[in-house]
Amino acid sequence: MTHSLTARPEVLRLRSSKIREVANAGMGRKDVVAFWFGEPDEVTPEFIRRAAIEALEDGDTFYTQNLGVPALRETIATYVSGLHRPTTVDEIAVTNSGMSALMLVTQALVGPGDRTVIVTPLWPNLVEIPKILGAEAVTVPLSFSREGWHLDLDRLLDALTPSTRVLYLNAPNNPTGWTIDATSQRAILEHCQRHGIWILADDAYERLYFGAGDGETPPVAPSFLDIAGAGDRVVSTNTFSKSWLMTGFRLGWITAPPPLVTELAKLIEYNTSCAPGFIQRAGITAIREGEGVIARTRARFMTARDHLVRRLNALPGIDAALPSGAMYAFFRVEGMRDSLAFCKRLVAEHGLGLAPGIAFGPEGEGFVRWCFASDTARLDEGLERLERGLRFRHAA
Ligand SMILES: Cc1ncc(COP(=O)(O)O)c(C=O)c1O
């Protein structure tokens, strides 16, 4: 008798990343100007790298507590309290990235056959995670106009049936830049409280929010943590990757009700056991001394966003809305019906690396994502290549 040598059906059914599919076609080529991944183009600031180096030199090479070292948990609790409601250390779990935070919370809350609801288009990782656990992922699409992306609140509330286990919501959103308003958050929270539905808010881009007036300090997107207490079924995941330019450090955290955090400690033990101690030391420094980094990054991305969106809309057949957060322009290309083929041709024939809209769900077809965490000269080089590439869009 022969036995299958492959993984279980839930894993076989996972989509492989279409962003990767395009990137694989051009990686290693020196002539490609790439904006496909969601990654700032700058190296992590020196003072943060120094903190990790010093921790290593101090011999910080051992396992730490499952939930993170107390100093980092305290630093995060103080930071979250400064931005949102008062938050205590027992609400915080340190994780090895935002990605890991999302997986851990899903492992804690979602089982086979559970119904989850997800607002899309969305970063594919978040859509696939519940499916790994055998859950059903029901999508509620945002709608697009040049004025911006829009959530049909009634449609979302209708989808949040009493049998729904978790709502996944990422705002500011990757890829659209859509940010939820406080009034909609209140309606969603109230509805979910009534039906016992968990809200998992992915707050990875909360500091890369462009909606706040310049006088507001520190700028931060509306969060469920502003309106929900520690006794509510609300979990926020976060990451050091974007705000502090630390993608390669793989460090993040979860803010959750204390009883759930206790259970997360067990899951962390069986996933990664802990985040590396020297990386956690860098995290402490990033939060304590990094507000300048965030302010500078936000200002730089805002300039890049304004420049890119203005120039995109000047191109024939392109419709781009001004994103109110994150670091992406997700724009419509008139007459383009196969974004994967279109992006592959852009790489092959024009050396331009963009992410196909279809990678973010069926409602992303016809769109392309451009990460604008880059300087203006590089954006201009990319725009020139796009202009040349647009000539063949009707073929794709
Ligand atoms: C919406 C969203 N959430 C979470 C993450 C996780 O980031 P990381 O795993 O680098 O912490 C990303 C990264 O691209 C993201 O776009």
The ligand as an ORCA input file, in Angstrom:
! r2SCAN-3c Opt
* xyz 0 1
  C      -1.375     43.772      7.041
  C      -0.130     43.201      7.573
  N      -0.152     42.628      8.780
  C       0.942     42.063      9.319
  C       2.135     42.068      8.644
  C       3.223     41.343      9.327
  O       4.459     41.864      9.336
  P       5.631     41.053     10.009
  O       5.368     39.605      9.903
  O       6.850     41.471      9.240
  O       5.688     41.500     11.421
  C       2.213     42.641      7.354
  C       3.441     42.608      6.569
  O       3.474     42.857      5.379
  C       1.045     43.227      6.817
  O       1.036     43.807      5.609
*
